[in-house]
Amino acid sequence: MTTDQTISIDGVDYAIDSLSENTKAQLISLQAVDRRIATAQEELAILQTARIAYSNAVKQELQTQ
C-alpha cells in the first residue's frame, strides 16, 4: 500500500515513502524537538506572566509603604 503523503523541506516536496529509514527517523526526532520547543515556549510565557504579576505586586507594596 502506498500513500501520497509528502513533506516539504526548503520548498522541495518529497514523497515520504521514498525517504530512507534514517531520514524518517531524523524527521521523527525533528518533530519531537519541535514539540519540546513549543512546550518550552508555553512554559516561558507562563513564567513571564508570573514575573509581571510579581513585579506589579512589589510595585504596589512599595506604594503603600
CHARMM internal coordinates of N, CA and C (Angstrom, degrees):
IC EDIT
DIST 1 N 1 CA 1.4482
DIST 1 CA 1 C 1.5305
ANGL 1 N 1 CA 1 C 108.87
DIST 1 C 2 N 1.2907
ANGL 1 CA 1 C 2 N 116.84
DIHE 1 N 1 CA 1 C 2 N 128.38
DIST 2 N 2 CA 1.4626
ANGL 1 C 2 N 2 CA 120.60
DIHE 1 CA 1 C 2 N 2 CA 178.40
DIST 2 CA 2 C 1.5173
ANGL 2 N 2 CA 2 C 109.38
DIHE 1 C 2 N 2 CA 2 C -110.78
DIST 2 C 3 N 1.3262
ANGL 2 CA 2 C 3 N 114.32
DIHE 2 N 2 CA 2 C 3 N 152.83
DIST 3 N 3 CA 1.4524
ANGL 2 C 3 N 3 CA 119.64
DIHE 2 CA 2 C 3 N 3 CA 176.28
DIST 3 CA 3 C 1.5112
ANGL 3 N 3 CA 3 C 108.46
DIHE 2 C 3 N 3 CA 3 C -117.15
DIST 3 C 4 N 1.3078
ANGL 3 CA 3 C 4 N 115.03
DIHE 3 N 3 CA 3 C 4 N 158.57
DIST 4 N 4 CA 1.4601
ANGL 3 C 4 N 4 CA 119.83
DIHE 3 CA 3 C 4 N 4 CA 178.74
DIST 4 CA 4 C 1.5205
ANGL 4 N 4 CA 4 C 110.65
DIHE 3 C 4 N 4 CA 4 C -99.11
DIST 4 C 5 N 1.3230
ANGL 4 CA 4 C 5 N 117.63
DIHE 4 N 4 CA 4 C 5 N 20.42
DIST 5 N 5 CA 1.4446
ANGL 4 C 5 N 5 CA 120.38
DIHE 4 CA 4 C 5 N 5 CA -178.59
DIST 5 CA 5 C 1.5186
ANGL 5 N 5 CA 5 C 110.54
DIHE 4 C 5 N 5 CA 5 C -70.45
DIST 5 C 6 N 1.3342
ANGL 5 CA 5 C 6 N 114.04
DIHE 5 N 5 CA 5 C 6 N 137.35
DIST 6 N 6 CA 1.4545
ANGL 5 C 6 N 6 CA 119.54
DIHE 5 CA 5 C 6 N 6 CA 177.65
DIST 6 CA 6 C 1.5183
ANGL 6 N 6 CA 6 C 108.86
DIHE 5 C 6 N 6 CA 6 C -129.83
DIST 6 C 7 N 1.2997
ANGL 6 CA 6 C 7 N 114.05
DIHE 6 N 6 CA 6 C 7 N 162.11
DIST 7 N 7 CA 1.4564
ANGL 6 C 7 N 7 CA 121.33
DIHE 6 CA 6 C 7 N 7 CA 174.29
DIST 7 CA 7 C 1.5243
ANGL 7 N 7 CA 7 C 106.68
DIHE 6 C 7 N 7 CA 7 C -129.33
DIST 7 C 8 N 1.3196
ANGL 7 CA 7 C 8 N 115.74
DIHE 7 N 7 CA 7 C 8 N 139.40
DIST 8 N 8 CA 1.4517
ANGL 7 C 8 N 8 CA 120.63
DIHE 7 CA 7 C 8 N 8 CA 179.68
DIST 8 CA 8 C 1.5235
ANGL 8 N 8 CA 8 C 108.99
DIHE 7 C 8 N 8 CA 8 C -104.58
DIST 8 C 9 N 1.3210
ANGL 8 CA 8 C 9 N 115.90
DIHE 8 N 8 CA 8 C 9 N 123.51
DIST 9 N 9 CA 1.4566
ANGL 8 C 9 N 9 CA 122.23
DIHE 8 CA 8 C 9 N 9 CA 178.53
DIST 9 CA 9 C 1.5212
ANGL 9 N 9 CA 9 C 107.53
DIHE 8 C 9 N 9 CA 9 C -127.71
DIST 9 C 10 N 1.3155
ANGL 9 CA 9 C 10 N 115.34
DIHE 9 N 9 CA 9 C 10 N 119.98
DIST 10 N 10 CA 1.4669
ANGL 9 C 10 N 10 CA 121.77
DIHE 9 CA 9 C 10 N 10 CA -178.30
DIST 10 CA 10 C 1.5282
ANGL 10 N 10 CA 10 C 111.90
DIHE 9 C 10 N 10 CA 10 C 53.03
DIST 10 C 11 N 1.3366
ANGL 10 CA 10 C 11 N 115.16
DIHE 10 N 10 CA 10 C 11 N 39.32
DIST 11 N 11 CA 1.4612
ANGL 10 C 11 N 11 CA 120.24
DIHE 10 CA 10 C 11 N 11 CA 176.47
DIST 11 CA 11 C 1.5161
ANGL 11 N 11 CA 11 C 115.39
DIHE 10 C 11 N 11 CA 11 C 80.64
DIST 11 C 12 N 1.3184
ANGL 11 CA 11 C 12 N 117.21
DIHE 11 N 11 CA 11 C 12 N 3.59
DIST 12 N 12 CA 1.4671
ANGL 11 C 12 N 12 CA 121.11
DIHE 11 CA 11 C 12 N 12 CA 179.09
DIST 12 CA 12 C 1.5202
ANGL 12 N 12 CA 12 C 107.87
DIHE 11 C 12 N 12 CA 12 C -111.45
DIST 12 C 13 N 1.3369
ANGL 12 CA 12 C 13 N 116.62
DIHE 12 N 12 CA 12 C 13 N 128.92
DIST 13 N 13 CA 1.4595
ANGL 12 C 13 N 13 CA 121.33
DIHE 12 CA 12 C 13 N 13 CA 178.49
DIST 13 CA 13 C 1.5232
ANGL 13 N 13 CA 13 C 110.46
DIHE 12 C 13 N 13 CA 13 C -87.93
DIST 13 C 14 N 1.3321
ANGL 13 CA 13 C 14 N 115.64
DIHE 13 N 13 CA 13 C 14 N 135.88
DIST 14 N 14 CA 1.4611
ANGL 13 C 14 N 14 CA 122.19
DIHE 13 CA 13 C 14 N 14 CA 178.64
DIST 14 CA 14 C 1.5224
ANGL 14 N 14 CA 14 C 108.32
DIHE 13 C 14 N 14 CA 14 C -125.69
DIST 14 C 15 N 1.3271
ANGL 14 CA 14 C 15 N 116.44
DIHE 14 N 14 CA 14 C 15 N 135.00
DIST 15 N 15 CA 1.4603
ANGL 14 C 15 N 15 CA 120.53
DIHE 14 CA 14 C 15 N 15 CA 173.85
DIST 15 CA 15 C 1.5226
ANGL 15 N 15 CA 15 C 107.79
DIHE 14 C 15 N 15 CA 15 C -72.46
DIST 15 C 16 N 1.3176
ANGL 15 CA 15 C 16 N 116.13
DIHE 15 N 15 CA 15 C 16 N 126.39
DIST 16 N 16 CA 1.4632
ANGL 15 C 16 N 16 CA 119.65
DIHE 15 CA 15 C 16 N 16 CA -176.88
DIST 16 CA 16 C 1.5273
ANGL 16 N 16 CA 16 C 110.97
DIHE 15 C 16 N 16 CA 16 C -60.40
DIST 16 C 17 N 1.3223
ANGL 16 CA 16 C 17 N 116.41
DIHE 16 N 16 CA 16 C 17 N -37.68
DIST 17 N 17 CA 1.4713
ANGL 16 C 17 N 17 CA 119.70
DIHE 16 CA 16 C 17 N 17 CA 179.74
DIST 17 CA 17 C 1.5240
ANGL 17 N 17 CA 17 C 112.43
DIHE 16 C 17 N 17 CA 17 C -62.46
DIST 17 C 18 N 1.3340
ANGL 17 CA 17 C 18 N 117.78
DIHE 17 N 17 CA 17 C 18 N -21.72
DIST 18 N 18 CA 1.4618
ANGL 17 C 18 N 18 CA 119.98
DIHE 17 CA 17 C 18 N 18 CA -177.08
DIST 18 CA 18 C 1.5261
ANGL 18 N 18 CA 18 C 112.74
DIHE 17 C 18 N 18 CA 18 C -90.02
DIST 18 C 19 N 1.3306
ANGL 18 CA 18 C 19 N 116.53
DIHE 18 N 18 CA 18 C 19 N -5.47
DIST 19 N 19 CA 1.4617
ANGL 18 C 19 N 19 CA 119.90
DIHE 18 CA 18 C 19 N 19 CA -177.56
DIST 19 CA 19 C 1.5226
ANGL 19 N 19 CA 19 C 110.85
DIHE 18 C 19 N 19 CA 19 C -79.99
DIST 19 C 20 N 1.3204
ANGL 19 CA 19 C 20 N 116.49
DIHE 19 N 19 CA 19 C 20 N 149.52
DIST 20 N 20 CA 1.4675
ANGL 19 C 20 N 20 CA 120.62
DIHE 19 CA 19 C 20 N 20 CA 176.86
DIST 20 CA 20 C 1.5282
ANGL 20 N 20 CA 20 C 109.58
DIHE 19 C 20 N 20 CA 20 C -70.39
DIST 20 C 21 N 1.2915
ANGL 20 CA 20 C 21 N 115.70
DIHE 20 N 20 CA 20 C 21 N 160.86
DIST 21 N 21 CA 1.4678
ANGL 20 C 21 N 21 CA 120.22
DIHE 20 CA 20 C 21 N 21 CA 178.35
DIST 21 CA 21 C 1.5232
ANGL 21 N 21 CA 21 C 110.36
DIHE 20 C 21 N 21 CA 21 C -61.32
DIST 21 C 22 N 1.3216
ANGL 21 CA 21 C 22 N 116.73
DIHE 21 N 21 CA 21 C 22 N -37.20
DIST 22 N 22 CA 1.4569
ANGL 21 C 22 N 22 CA 120.67
DIHE 21 CA 21 C 22 N 22 CA 178.36
DIST 22 CA 22 C 1.5299
ANGL 22 N 22 CA 22 C 110.47
DIHE 21 C 22 N 22 CA 22 C -63.29
DIST 22 C 23 N 1.3193
ANGL 22 CA 22 C 23 N 117.11
DIHE 22 N 22 CA 22 C 23 N -43.19
DIST 23 N 23 CA 1.4643
ANGL 22 C 23 N 23 CA 120.76
DIHE 22 CA 22 C 23 N 23 CA 178.82
DIST 23 CA 23 C 1.5205
ANGL 23 N 23 CA 23 C 110.31
DIHE 22 C 23 N 23 CA 23 C -63.62
DIST 23 C 24 N 1.3237
ANGL 23 CA 23 C 24 N 116.93
DIHE 23 N 23 CA 23 C 24 N -42.44
DIST 24 N 24 CA 1.4693
ANGL 23 C 24 N 24 CA 120.61
DIHE 23 CA 23 C 24 N 24 CA 177.83
DIST 24 CA 24 C 1.5232
ANGL 24 N 24 CA 24 C 110.50
DIHE 23 C 24 N 24 CA 24 C -61.50
DIST 24 C 25 N 1.3182
ANGL 24 CA 24 C 25 N 117.29
DIHE 24 N 24 CA 24 C 25 N -40.34
DIST 25 N 25 CA 1.4665
ANGL 24 C 25 N 25 CA 121.32
DIHE 24 CA 24 C 25 N 25 CA 178.17
DIST 25 CA 25 C 1.5241
ANGL 25 N 25 CA 25 C 110.55
DIHE 24 C 25 N 25 CA 25 C -64.31
DIST 25 C 26 N 1.3223
ANGL 25 CA 25 C 26 N 116.28
DIHE 25 N 25 CA 25 C 26 N -40.66
DIST 26 N 26 CA 1.4700
ANGL 25 C 26 N 26 CA 120.18
DIHE 25 CA 25 C 26 N 26 CA 177.70
DIST 26 CA 26 C 1.5240
ANGL 26 N 26 CA 26 C 110.83
DIHE 25 C 26 N 26 CA 26 C -63.84
DIST 26 C 27 N 1.3170
ANGL 26 CA 26 C 27 N 117.41
DIHE 26 N 26 CA 26 C 27 N -38.83
DIST 27 N 27 CA 1.4675
ANGL 26 C 27 N 27 CA 121.27
DIHE 26 CA 26 C 27 N 27 CA 178.05
DIST 27 CA 27 C 1.5281
ANGL 27 N 27 CA 27 C 111.23
DIHE 26 C 27 N 27 CA 27 C -65.40
DIST 27 C 28 N 1.3185
ANGL 27 CA 27 C 28 N 116.69
DIHE 27 N 27 CA 27 C 28 N -38.57
DIST 28 N 28 CA 1.4681
ANGL 27 C 28 N 28 CA 120.39
DIHE 27 CA 27 C 28 N 28 CA 176.86
DIST 28 CA 28 C 1.5195
ANGL 28 N 28 CA 28 C 109.83
DIHE 27 C 28 N 28 CA 28 C -63.48
DIST 28 C 29 N 1.3226
ANGL 28 CA 28 C 29 N 116.61
DIHE 28 N 28 CA 28 C 29 N -42.18
DIST 29 N 29 CA 1.4642
ANGL 28 C 29 N 29 CA 120.73
DIHE 28 CA 28 C 29 N 29 CA 177.49
DIST 29 CA 29 C 1.5294
ANGL 29 N 29 CA 29 C 110.89
DIHE 28 C 29 N 29 CA 29 C -64.38
DIST 29 C 30 N 1.3048
ANGL 29 CA 29 C 30 N 116.50
DIHE 29 N 29 CA 29 C 30 N -40.24
DIST 30 N 30 CA 1.4634
ANGL 29 C 30 N 30 CA 121.07
DIHE 29 CA 29 C 30 N 30 CA 177.77
DIST 30 CA 30 C 1.5295
ANGL 30 N 30 CA 30 C 111.03
DIHE 29 C 30 N 30 CA 30 C -61.62
DIST 30 C 31 N 1.3168
ANGL 30 CA 30 C 31 N 116.47
DIHE 30 N 30 CA 30 C 31 N -42.29
DIST 31 N 31 CA 1.4662
ANGL 30 C 31 N 31 CA 120.35
DIHE 30 CA 30 C 31 N 31 CA 177.59
DIST 31 CA 31 C 1.5277
ANGL 31 N 31 CA 31 C 110.83
DIHE 30 C 31 N 31 CA 31 C -63.22
DIST 31 C 32 N 1.3256
ANGL 31 CA 31 C 32 N 117.03
DIHE 31 N 31 CA 31 C 32 N -40.54
DIST 32 N 32 CA 1.4646
ANGL 31 C 32 N 32 CA 121.02
DIHE 31 CA 31 C 32 N 32 CA 179.39
DIST 32 CA 32 C 1.5220
ANGL 32 N 32 CA 32 C 110.45
DIHE 31 C 32 N 32 CA 32 C -63.67
DIST 32 C 33 N 1.3206
ANGL 32 CA 32 C 33 N 116.40
DIHE 32 N 32 CA 32 C 33 N -42.45
DIST 33 N 33 CA 1.4661
ANGL 32 C 33 N 33 CA 120.39
DIHE 32 CA 32 C 33 N 33 CA 178.42
DIST 33 CA 33 C 1.5275
ANGL 33 N 33 CA 33 C 110.25
DIHE 32 C 33 N 33 CA 33 C -64.40
DIST 33 C 34 N 1.3260
ANGL 33 CA 33 C 34 N 116.83
DIHE 33 N 33 CA 33 C 34 N -42.67
DIST 34 N 34 CA 1.4659
ANGL 33 C 34 N 34 CA 120.18
DIHE 33 CA 33 C 34 N 34 CA 178.22
DIST 34 CA 34 C 1.5260
ANGL 34 N 34 CA 34 C 111.42
DIHE 33 C 34 N 34 CA 34 C -59.77
DIST 34 C 35 N 1.3369
ANGL 34 CA 34 C 35 N 116.90
DIHE 34 N 34 CA 34 C 35 N -40.05
DIST 35 N 35 CA 1.4774
ANGL 34 C 35 N 35 CA 120.18
DIHE 34 CA 34 C 35 N 35 CA 177.42
DIST 35 CA 35 C 1.5206
ANGL 35 N 35 CA 35 C 110.58
DIHE 34 C 35 N 35 CA 35 C -64.11
DIST 35 C 36 N 1.3276
ANGL 35 CA 35 C 36 N 117.26
DIHE 35 N 35 CA 35 C 36 N -41.22
DIST 36 N 36 CA 1.4686
ANGL 35 C 36 N 36 CA 120.11
DIHE 35 CA 35 C 36 N 36 CA 179.45
DIST 36 CA 36 C 1.5183
ANGL 36 N 36 CA 36 C 111.62
DIHE 35 C 36 N 36 CA 36 C -67.09
DIST 36 C 37 N 1.3207
ANGL 36 CA 36 C 37 N 116.99
DIHE 36 N 36 CA 36 C 37 N -37.58
DIST 37 N 37 CA 1.4630
ANGL 36 C 37 N 37 CA 120.42
DIHE 36 CA 36 C 37 N 37 CA 176.28
DIST 37 CA 37 C 1.5213
ANGL 37 N 37 CA 37 C 110.09
DIHE 36 C 37 N 37 CA 37 C -62.70
DIST 37 C 38 N 1.3275
ANGL 37 CA 37 C 38 N 117.28
DIHE 37 N 37 CA 37 C 38 N -44.41
DIST 38 N 38 CA 1.4660
ANGL 37 C 38 N 38 CA 121.09
DIHE 37 CA 37 C 38 N 38 CA 179.00
DIST 38 CA 38 C 1.5205
ANGL 38 N 38 CA 38 C 110.69
DIHE 37 C 38 N 38 CA 38 C -61.02
DIST 38 C 39 N 1.3303
ANGL 38 CA 38 C 39 N 116.95
DIHE 38 N 38 CA 38 C 39 N -42.19
DIST 39 N 39 CA 1.4601
ANGL 38 C 39 N 39 CA 121.10
DIHE 38 CA 38 C 39 N 39 CA 177.85
DIST 39 CA 39 C 1.5208
ANGL 39 N 39 CA 39 C 110.87
DIHE 38 C 39 N 39 CA 39 C -63.44
DIST 39 C 40 N 1.3153
ANGL 39 CA 39 C 40 N 116.90
DIHE 39 N 39 CA 39 C 40 N -42.12
DIST 40 N 40 CA 1.4644
ANGL 39 C 40 N 40 CA 121.22
DIHE 39 CA 39 C 40 N 40 CA 179.13
DIST 40 CA 40 C 1.5248
ANGL 40 N 40 CA 40 C 110.64
DIHE 39 C 40 N 40 CA 40 C -64.83
DIST 40 C 41 N 1.3269
ANGL 40 CA 40 C 41 N 117.17
DIHE 40 N 40 CA 40 C 41 N -38.58
DIST 41 N 41 CA 1.4616
ANGL 40 C 41 N 41 CA 120.59
DIHE 40 CA 40 C 41 N 41 CA 177.98
DIST 41 CA 41 C 1.5268
ANGL 41 N 41 CA 41 C 111.12
DIHE 40 C 41 N 41 CA 41 C -65.15
DIST 41 C 42 N 1.3288
ANGL 41 CA 41 C 42 N 116.70
DIHE 41 N 41 CA 41 C 42 N -39.60
DIST 42 N 42 CA 1.4653
ANGL 41 C 42 N 42 CA 120.59
DIHE 41 CA 41 C 42 N 42 CA 176.53
DIST 42 CA 42 C 1.5225
ANGL 42 N 42 CA 42 C 110.41
DIHE 41 C 42 N 42 CA 42 C -63.68
DIST 42 C 43 N 1.3275
ANGL 42 CA 42 C 43 N 116.75
DIHE 42 N 42 CA 42 C 43 N -43.56
DIST 43 N 43 CA 1.4608
ANGL 42 C 43 N 43 CA 121.32
DIHE 42 CA 42 C 43 N 43 CA 178.48
DIST 43 CA 43 C 1.5220
ANGL 43 N 43 CA 43 C 110.77
DIHE 42 C 43 N 43 CA 43 C -62.43
DIST 43 C 44 N 1.3258
ANGL 43 CA 43 C 44 N 116.71
DIHE 43 N 43 CA 43 C 44 N -41.84
DIST 44 N 44 CA 1.4598
ANGL 43 C 44 N 44 CA 120.84
DIHE 43 CA 43 C 44 N 44 CA 178.40
DIST 44 CA 44 C 1.5256
ANGL 44 N 44 CA 44 C 110.75
DIHE 43 C 44 N 44 CA 44 C -61.68
DIST 44 C 45 N 1.3189
ANGL 44 CA 44 C 45 N 117.67
DIHE 44 N 44 CA 44 C 45 N -41.82
DIST 45 N 45 CA 1.4630
ANGL 44 C 45 N 45 CA 121.03
DIHE 44 CA 44 C 45 N 45 CA 178.48
DIST 45 CA 45 C 1.5260
ANGL 45 N 45 CA 45 C 110.66
DIHE 44 C 45 N 45 CA 45 C -61.82
DIST 45 C 46 N 1.3116
ANGL 45 CA 45 C 46 N 117.22
DIHE 45 N 45 CA 45 C 46 N -40.50
DIST 46 N 46 CA 1.4683
ANGL 45 C 46 N 46 CA 121.30
DIHE 45 CA 45 C 46 N 46 CA 177.47
DIST 46 CA 46 C 1.5196
ANGL 46 N 46 CA 46 C 110.29
DIHE 45 C 46 N 46 CA 46 C -63.49
DIST 46 C 47 N 1.3249
ANGL 46 CA 46 C 47 N 116.55
DIHE 46 N 46 CA 46 C 47 N -45.88
DIST 47 N 47 CA 1.4604
ANGL 46 C 47 N 47 CA 120.89
DIHE 46 CA 46 C 47 N 47 CA -179.45
DIST 47 CA 47 C 1.5185
ANGL 47 N 47 CA 47 C 111.85
DIHE 46 C 47 N 47 CA 47 C -65.09
DIST 47 C 48 N 1.3204
ANGL 47 CA 47 C 48 N 117.00
DIHE 47 N 47 CA 47 C 48 N -39.02
DIST 48 N 48 CA 1.4619
ANGL 47 C 48 N 48 CA 119.89
DIHE 47 CA 47 C 48 N 48 CA 178.31
DIST 48 CA 48 C 1.5285
ANGL 48 N 48 CA 48 C 111.02
DIHE 47 C 48 N 48 CA 48 C -65.68
DIST 48 C 49 N 1.3201
ANGL 48 CA 48 C 49 N 116.79
DIHE 48 N 48 CA 48 C 49 N -38.80
DIST 49 N 49 CA 1.4634
ANGL 48 C 49 N 49 CA 120.87
DIHE 48 CA 48 C 49 N 49 CA 177.10
DIST 49 CA 49 C 1.5182
ANGL 49 N 49 CA 49 C 110.37
DIHE 48 C 49 N 49 CA 49 C -64.34
DIST 49 C 50 N 1.3149
ANGL 49 CA 49 C 50 N 116.68
DIHE 49 N 49 CA 49 C 50 N -43.20
DIST 50 N 50 CA 1.4694
ANGL 49 C 50 N 50 CA 120.45
DIHE 49 CA 49 C 50 N 50 CA 178.33
DIST 50 CA 50 C 1.5202
ANGL 50 N 50 CA 50 C 110.44
DIHE 49 C 50 N 50 CA 50 C -63.55
DIST 50 C 51 N 1.3233
ANGL 50 CA 50 C 51 N 117.02
DIHE 50 N 50 CA 50 C 51 N -40.20
DIST 51 N 51 CA 1.4646
ANGL 50 C 51 N 51 CA 120.41
DIHE 50 CA 50 C 51 N 51 CA 179.27
DIST 51 CA 51 C 1.5225
ANGL 51 N 51 CA 51 C 111.13
DIHE 50 C 51 N 51 CA 51 C -61.68
DIST 51 C 52 N 1.3137
ANGL 51 CA 51 C 52 N 116.73
DIHE 51 N 51 CA 51 C 52 N -42.53
DIST 52 N 52 CA 1.4651
ANGL 51 C 52 N 52 CA 120.72
DIHE 51 CA 51 C 52 N 52 CA 177.80
DIST 52 CA 52 C 1.5253
ANGL 52 N 52 CA 52 C 110.13
DIHE 51 C 52 N 52 CA 52 C -61.88
DIST 52 C 53 N 1.3226
ANGL 52 CA 52 C 53 N 116.76
DIHE 52 N 52 CA 52 C 53 N -43.48
DIST 53 N 53 CA 1.4643
ANGL 52 C 53 N 53 CA 120.43
DIHE 52 CA 52 C 53 N 53 CA 179.98
DIST 53 CA 53 C 1.5256
ANGL 53 N 53 CA 53 C 110.99
DIHE 52 C 53 N 53 CA 53 C -63.05
DIST 53 C 54 N 1.3210
ANGL 53 CA 53 C 54 N 117.47
DIHE 53 N 53 CA 53 C 54 N -44.41
DIST 54 N 54 CA 1.4626
ANGL 53 C 54 N 54 CA 120.39
DIHE 53 CA 53 C 54 N 54 CA 178.58
DIST 54 CA 54 C 1.5263
ANGL 54 N 54 CA 54 C 111.14
DIHE 53 C 54 N 54 CA 54 C -64.62
DIST 54 C 55 N 1.3172
ANGL 54 CA 54 C 55 N 116.75
DIHE 54 N 54 CA 54 C 55 N -40.57
DIST 55 N 55 CA 1.4592
ANGL 54 C 55 N 55 CA 120.80
DIHE 54 CA 54 C 55 N 55 CA 178.66
DIST 55 CA 55 C 1.5237
ANGL 55 N 55 CA 55 C 110.52
DIHE 54 C 55 N 55 CA 55 C -62.37
DIST 55 C 56 N 1.3222
ANGL 55 CA 55 C 56 N 116.45
DIHE 55 N 55 CA 55 C 56 N -43.95
DIST 56 N 56 CA 1.4652
ANGL 55 C 56 N 56 CA 120.26
DIHE 55 CA 55 C 56 N 56 CA 177.78
DIST 56 CA 56 C 1.5198
ANGL 56 N 56 CA 56 C 111.43
DIHE 55 C 56 N 56 CA 56 C -63.54
DIST 56 C 57 N 1.3165
ANGL 56 CA 56 C 57 N 117.16
DIHE 56 N 56 CA 56 C 57 N -38.22
DIST 57 N 57 CA 1.4640
ANGL 56 C 57 N 57 CA 120.74
DIHE 56 CA 56 C 57 N 57 CA 178.63
DIST 57 CA 57 C 1.5250
ANGL 57 N 57 CA 57 C 110.53
DIHE 56 C 57 N 57 CA 57 C -64.89
DIST 57 C 58 N 1.3216
ANGL 57 CA 57 C 58 N 117.34
DIHE 57 N 57 CA 57 C 58 N -40.85
DIST 58 N 58 CA 1.4674
ANGL 57 C 58 N 58 CA 120.81
DIHE 57 CA 57 C 58 N 58 CA 177.91
DIST 58 CA 58 C 1.5253
ANGL 58 N 58 CA 58 C 110.07
DIHE 57 C 58 N 58 CA 58 C -63.37
DIST 58 C 59 N 1.3192
ANGL 58 CA 58 C 59 N 117.09
DIHE 58 N 58 CA 58 C 59 N -45.52
DIST 59 N 59 CA 1.4588
ANGL 58 C 59 N 59 CA 120.59
DIHE 58 CA 58 C 59 N 59 CA 179.24
DIST 59 CA 59 C 1.5270
ANGL 59 N 59 CA 59 C 110.87
DIHE 58 C 59 N 59 CA 59 C -59.99
DIST 59 C 60 N 1.3193
ANGL 59 CA 59 C 60 N 116.06
DIHE 59 N 59 CA 59 C 60 N -41.88
DIST 60 N 60 CA 1.4557
ANGL 59 C 60 N 60 CA 119.89
DIHE 59 CA 59 C 60 N 60 CA 179.75
DIST 60 CA 60 C 1.5234
ANGL 60 N 60 CA 60 C 110.97
DIHE 59 C 60 N 60 CA 60 C -65.84
DIST 60 C 61 N 1.3038
ANGL 60 CA 60 C 61 N 117.97
DIHE 60 N 60 CA 60 C 61 N -40.68
DIST 61 N 61 CA 1.4682
ANGL 60 C 61 N 61 CA 121.91
DIHE 60 CA 60 C 61 N 61 CA 177.41
DIST 61 CA 61 C 1.5279
ANGL 61 N 61 CA 61 C 110.22
DIHE 60 C 61 N 61 CA 61 C -62.84
DIST 61 C 62 N 1.3291
ANGL 61 CA 61 C 62 N 116.85
DIHE 61 N 61 CA 61 C 62 N -41.75
DIST 62 N 62 CA 1.4621
ANGL 61 C 62 N 62 CA 119.84
DIHE 61 CA 61 C 62 N 62 CA -179.20
DIST 62 CA 62 C 1.5287
ANGL 62 N 62 CA 62 C 111.71
DIHE 61 C 62 N 62 CA 62 C -65.55
DIST 62 C 63 N 1.3136
ANGL 62 CA 62 C 63 N 117.31
DIHE 62 N 62 CA 62 C 63 N -31.19
DIST 63 N 63 CA 1.4594
ANGL 62 C 63 N 63 CA 120.30
DIHE 62 CA 62 C 63 N 63 CA -179.96
DIST 63 CA 63 C 1.5335
ANGL 63 N 63 CA 63 C 111.76
DIHE 62 C 63 N 63 CA 63 C -72.09
DIST 63 C 64 N 1.3175
ANGL 63 CA 63 C 64 N 117.00
DIHE 63 N 63 CA 63 C 64 N -23.72
DIST 64 N 64 CA 1.4665
ANGL 63 C 64 N 64 CA 119.41
DIHE 63 CA 63 C 64 N 64 CA -178.95
DIST 64 CA 64 C 1.5169
ANGL 64 N 64 CA 64 C 113.08
DIHE 63 C 64 N 64 CA 64 C -91.82
DIST 64 C 65 N 1.3100
ANGL 64 CA 64 C 65 N 116.64
DIHE 64 N 64 CA 64 C 65 N -2.24
DIST 65 N 65 CA 1.4825
ANGL 64 C 65 N 65 CA 119.31
DIHE 64 CA 64 C 65 N 65 CA -179.29
DIST 65 CA 65 C 1.4976
ANGL 65 N 65 CA 65 C 110.84
DIHE 64 C 65 N 65 CA 65 C -85.61
END
COOR INIT
IC SEED 1 N 1 CA 1 C
IC BUILD
